């Protein structure tokens, strides 16, 4: 049994962020008395799009992260990339609450795209043998080598 500590942590963090974003939508629904759709409320649209945007990008991130971690292990640079993604995804809702254009919104999206682009490129390079796959063991987890 292989344990991927980085991917597990990021999946857990992502689930918590998704719950938080959904809660923010629910709060807005109660305040605006809108049970379905956006009710023509611009603030509601922004909150809904923030939650949807997270749901659109996060699965690709987690899949790529898990596959790269399975191939090479949880290296320090991979931890940095994963934390960068989470920070960007936390900044995005605050950017969506401000008038466009703003640094939080634009910056969070650029970081999200760069992280996905980098992980995608790395995954493709691994798949085509351009990057050697070191044998990694998760000794702390008591698992066999990959």
KELUM-485124 format. One record per atom (N, C-alpha, C): x, y, z; residue in three letters. Coordinates in steps of 0.001 Angstrom, whole numbers, padded with zeros to 6 digits, always signed. Layout:
BEGIN
XYZALA ...
//
This chain:
BEGIN
+000843-001170+000000UNK +000000+000000+000000UNK +000895+001242+000000UNK +000715+002093-000973UNK +001487+003336-001062UNK +000695+004476-000440UNK +001376+005268+000325UNK +000756+006448+000924UNK +001425+007662+000318UNK +000630+008566-000197UNK +001144+009779-000816UNK +000825+010946+000113UNK +001732+011256+001036UNK +001431+012249+002067UNK +001110+013634+001518UNK +001809+014048+000487UNK +001566+015368-000080UNK +000190+015444-000716UNK -000133+014479-001533UNK -001430+014485-002207UNK -002567+014359-001199UNK -002380+013518-000188UNK -003406+013389+000849UNK -003631+014709+001575UNK -002550+015380+001931UNK -002666+016661+002618UNK -003355+017704+001738UNK -002965+017779+000477UNK -003551+018764-000428UNK -005014+018449-000744UNK -005362+017169-000822UNK -006761+016787-001039UNK -007607+017189+000165UNK -007073+016963+001364UNK -007784+017382+002568UNK -007945+018888+002641UNK -006861+019607+002353UNK -006917+021073+002361UNK -007899+021576+001308UNK -007898+020948+000153UNK -008811+021349-000921UNK -010264+021113-000532UNK -010528+020007+000133UNK -011898+019734+000586UNK -012353+020802+001574UNK -011459+021188+002487UNK -011810+022234+003456UNK -012062+023572+002764UNK -011246+023900+001784UNK -011448+025156+001039UNK -012774+025106+000287UNK -013085+023982-000307UNK -014349+023843-001035UNK -015553+024021-000104UNK -015465+023442+001081UNK -016542+023615+002066UNK -016669+025088+002454UNK -015529+025736+002689UNK -015541+027158+003032UNK -016174+027992+001920UNK -015800+027713+000676UNK -016364+028463-000449UNK -017864+028210-000586UNK -018280+026970-000391UNK -019705+026647-000438UNK -020476+027343+000679UNK -019864+027407+001862UNK -020482+028104+002986UNK -020662+029585+002671UNK -019669+030184+002027UNK -019763+031597+001648UNK -020931+031838+000685UNK -021138+030893-000238UNK -022277+030996-001152UNK -023577+030900-000360UNK -023637+029949+000565UNK -024850+029777+001380UNK -025152+031018+002209UNK -024113+031619+002779UNK -024309+032862+003536UNK -024923+033940+002655UNK -024391+034074+001445UNK -024888+035085+000519UNK -026331+034783+000128UNK -026649+033511-000068UNK -028020+033121-000405UNK -028992+033543+000691UNK -028610+033318+001937UNK -029475+033702+003051UNK -029658+035214+003112UNK -028545+035935+002965UNK -028604+037402+003007UNK -029448+037970+001876UNK -029273+037414+000677UNK -029969+037937-000502UNK -031330+037289-000724UNK -031649+036282+000086UNK -032906+035534-000049UNK -033057+034961-001455UNK -032002+034280-001899UNK -031986+033637-003212UNK -031759+032149-002984UNK -032768+031338-003309UNK -032613+029902-003068UNK -032089+029155-004291UNK -032346+029661-005479UNK -031881+029017-006718UNK -031240+030061-007624UNK -030205+029631-008339UNK -029552+030547-009271UNK -028881+031693-008554UNK -028751+032822-009267UNK -028069+033969-008670UNK -029002+035115-008343UNK -030260+035031-008764UNK -031232+036083-008452UNK -030863+037447-008985UNK -029970+037488-009986UNK -029537+038769-010520UNK -028631+039545-009587UNK -028151+038897-008546UNK -027313+039536-007539UNK -025845+039354-007937UNK -025169+040457-008225UNK -023767+040411-008679UNK -022841+039762-007652UNK -023067+040063-006384UNK -022238+039461-005338UNK -022430+037944-005307UNK -023663+037508-005529UNK -023951+036073-005570UNK -023236+035418-006746UNK -023267+036073-007888UNK -022578+035555-009073UNK -021089+035389-008777UNK -020487+036370-008150UNK -019051+036303-007833UNK -018736+035139-006895UNK -019546+034978-005877UNK -019306+033870-004937UNK -019507+032519-005619UNK -020543+032422-006418UNK -020794+031160-007126UNK -019658+030841-008096UNK -019196+031853-008821UNK -018103+031634-009779UNK -016800+031292-009069UNK -016570+031877-007902UNK -015374+031554-007136UNK -015377+030079-006750UNK -016518+029598-006273UNK -016636+028192-005894UNK -016509+027293-007122UNK -017160+027674-008206UNK -017092+026883-009440UNK -015673+026868-010013UNK -015003+028004-009960UNK -013634+028084-010462UNK -012721+027144-009691UNK -012896+027094-008386UNK -012121+026173-007561UNK -012402+024728-007970UNK -013675+024431-008164UNK -014072+023064-008546UNK -013575+022693-009942UNK -013353+023665-010796UNK -012872+023395-012151UNK -011381+023082-012198UNK -010594+023763-011406UNK -009138+023607-011467UNK -008574+022571-010500UNK -009168+022430-009340UNK -008601+021582-008291UNK -008502+020104-008658UNK -009487+019507-009314UNK -009329+018083-009665UNK -008109+017814-010556UNK -007858+018668-011534UNK -006682+018494-012388UNK -005403+018600-011568UNK -005370+019570-010662UNK -004216+019736-009792UNK -003976+018478-008960UNK -005012+017966-008322UNK -004849+016803-007448UNK -004460+015548-008227UNK -005031+015370-009397UNK -004673+014207-010223UNK -003213+014295-010644UNK -002808+015432-011166UNK -001413+015604-011587UNK -000458+015475-010409UNK -000808+016093-009294UNK +000029+016025-008101UNK +000205+014576-007655UNK -000880+013839-007587UNK -000814+012449-007154UNK +000009+011584-008085UNK -000148+011788-009381UNK +000609+010983-010342UNK +002096+011334-010333UNK +002404+012605-010241UNK +003820+012998-010170UNK +004423+012499-008856UNK +003684+012632-007763UNK +004192+012122-006493UNK +004398+010615-006548UNK +003502+009898-007208UNK +003663+008449-007351UNK +004916+008113-008152UNK +005237+008948-009125UNK +006381+008685-010001UNK +007717+009056-009362UNK +007748+010162-008612UNK +009042+010656-008121UNK +009122+010820-006610UNK +008015+010690-005911UNK +008018+010898-004469UNK +007719+012339-004117UNK +007554+012583-002841UNK +007187+013912-002350UNK +008438+014753-002124UNK +009009+015234-003198UNK +010221+016051-003118UNK +009887+017469-002664UNK +010885+018158-002145UNK +010684+019497-001583UNK +010070+020457-002592UNK +010537+020440-003843UNK +009987+021372-004833UNK +008518+021072-005107UNK +008133+019806-005015UNK +006735+019440-005245UNK +005861+019949-004099UNK +006388+019903-002874UNK +005684+020489-001738UNK +005492+021987-001957UNK +006536+022663-002418UNK +006451+024113-002651UNK +005388+024447-003695UNK +005355+023680-004764UNK +004370+023902-005829UNK +002956+023685-005288UNK +002774+022641-004504UNK +001453+022331-003954UNK +000982+023430-002996UNK +001871+023898-002157UNK +001521+024973-001216UNK +001209+026255-001977UNK +001961+026516-003028UNK +001706+027688-003870UNK +000302+027626-004474UNK -000105+026456-004940UNK -001449+026291-005502UNK -002508+026606-004445UNK -002348+026043-003249UNK -003333+026251-002182UNK -003403+027729-001790UNK -002267+028379-001672UNK -002254+029809-001338UNK -002960+030616-002429UNK -002695+030291-003679UNK -003356+030985-004793UNK -004863+030785-004744UNK -005274+029573-004430UNK -006713+029273-004377UNK -007375+029945-003177UNK -006620+030196-002118UNK -007163+030941-000978UNK -007243+032441-001282UNK -006320+032948-002086UNK -006316+034370-002437UNK -007425+034719-003429UNK -007764+033777-004292UNK -008731+034035-005362UNK -010075+034573-004861UNK -010703+033994-003832UNK -011996+034536-003384UNK -011920+035991-002928UNK -010800+036359-002314UNK -010655+037741-001864UNK -010482+038680-003058UNK -009822+038195-004097UNK -009700+038979-005318UNK -011031+039147-006034UNK -011865+038115-005962UNK -013184+038177-006614UNK -014119+039158-005907UNK -013849+039455-004650UNK -014692+040384-003888UNK -014344+041843-004187UNK -013198+042061-004842UNK -012744+043425-005138UNK -013035+043766-006592UNK -013094+045053-006896UNK -013304+045449-008298UNK -012147+044971-009179UNK -012485+044518-010365UNK -011469+044054-011320UNK -010910+045260-012062UNK -009703+045228-012506UNK -008696+044201-012239UNK -008022+044452-010894UNK -007571+043360-010262UNK -006818+043497-009023UNK -005781+042389-008927UNK -004766+042626-008130UNK -003619+041730-008032UNK -004003+040364-007471UNK -004869+040330-006477UNK -005236+039041-005883UNK -005905+038119-006897UNK -006848+038665-007629UNK -007564+037845-008610UNK -006642+037421-009742UNK -005979+038377-010362UNK -005108+038068-011499UNK -003938+037188-011069UNK -003323+037532-009949UNK -002180+036762-009469UNK -002548+035334-009136UNK -003685+035148-008489UNK -004095+033789-008125UNK -004367+032941-009363UNK -004916+033546-010380UNK -005181+032776-011604UNK -003886+032458-012348UNK -002981+033410-012428UNK -001698+033162-013093UNK -000938+032052-012370UNK -000896+032106-011044UNK -000207+031063-010276UNK -000877+029715-010504UNK -002194+029677-010484UNK -002928+028424-010732UNK -002553+027847-012087UNK -002582+028678-013120UNK -002248+028202-014466UNK -000809+027727-014558UNK +000111+028478-013953UNK +001526+028088-014005UNK +001782+026769-013277UNK +001137+026582-012127UNK +001278+025324-011397UNK +000755+024165-012244UNK -000422+024332-012826UNK -000983+023267-013659UNK -000126+023009-014898UNK +000335+024063-015517UNK +001196+023925-016692UNK +002489+023200-016334UNK +003103+023598-015227UNK +004333+022949-014789UNK +004136+021481-014453UNK +003084+021161-013705UNK +002820+019763-013359UNK +002481+018941-014598UNK +001711+019527-015502UNK +001358+018817-016732UNK +002608+018524-017562UNK +003461+019524-017713UNK +004702+019324-018466UNK +005598+018294-017822UNK +005695+018340-016515UNK +006529+017385-015787UNK +005970+015973-015935UNK +004650+015838-015824UNK +004010+014525-015979UNK +004261+013956-017373UNK +004150+014794-018386UNK +004388+014341-019764UNK +005846+013940-019944UNK +006755+014720-019363UNK +008182+014388-019462UNK +008479+013055-018772UNK +007865+012806-017631UNK +008046+011524-016945UNK +007519+010390-017817UNK +006337+010584-018377UNK +005701+009545-019190UNK +006545+009180-020409UNK +007221+010152-020983UNK +008038+009895-022169UNK +009493+009608-021830UNK +009781+009424-020544UNK +011115+009033-020135UNK +012150+010127-020180UNK +011713+011366-020332UNK +012656+012486-020367UNK +013227+012765-018981UNK +012479+012376-017964UNK +012913+012578-016587UNK +012985+011201-015947UNK +014132+010899-015392UNK +014324+009595-014761UNK +013440+009480-013527UNK +012883+008322-013338UNK +012046+008055-012170UNK +012886+007381-011105UNK +013265+008117-010071UNK +014051+007483-009005UNK +013186+006501-008226UNK +013827+005494-007672UNK +013108+004567-006799UNK +012949+005250-005452UNK +011731+005440-005050UNK +011431+006150-003808UNK +010783+005175-002837UNK +011162+005270-001604UNK +010484+004473-000586UNK +009844+005417+000417UNK +008752+004994+000917UNK +008076+005736+001966UNK +008303+004964+003258UNK +009528+005013+003739UNK +009930+004237+004913UNK +009077+004571+006131UNK +008755+005831+006295UNK +007964+006238+007456UNK +006585+005602+007432UNK +006081+005344+006232UNK +004760+004748+006107UNK +004837+003231+006111UNK +006043+002686+006036UNK +006202+001247+006060UNK +005798+000577+004762UNK +005932+001297+003645UNK +005524+000735+002362UNK +006741+000311+001556UNK +006507-000476+000548UNK +007566-000938-000332UNK +007950+000154-001319UNK +009078-000050-001982UNK +009566+000907-002984UNK +008609+000951-004157UNK +008544+002110-004775UNK +007719+002266-005982UNK +008389+001650-007177UNK 
//
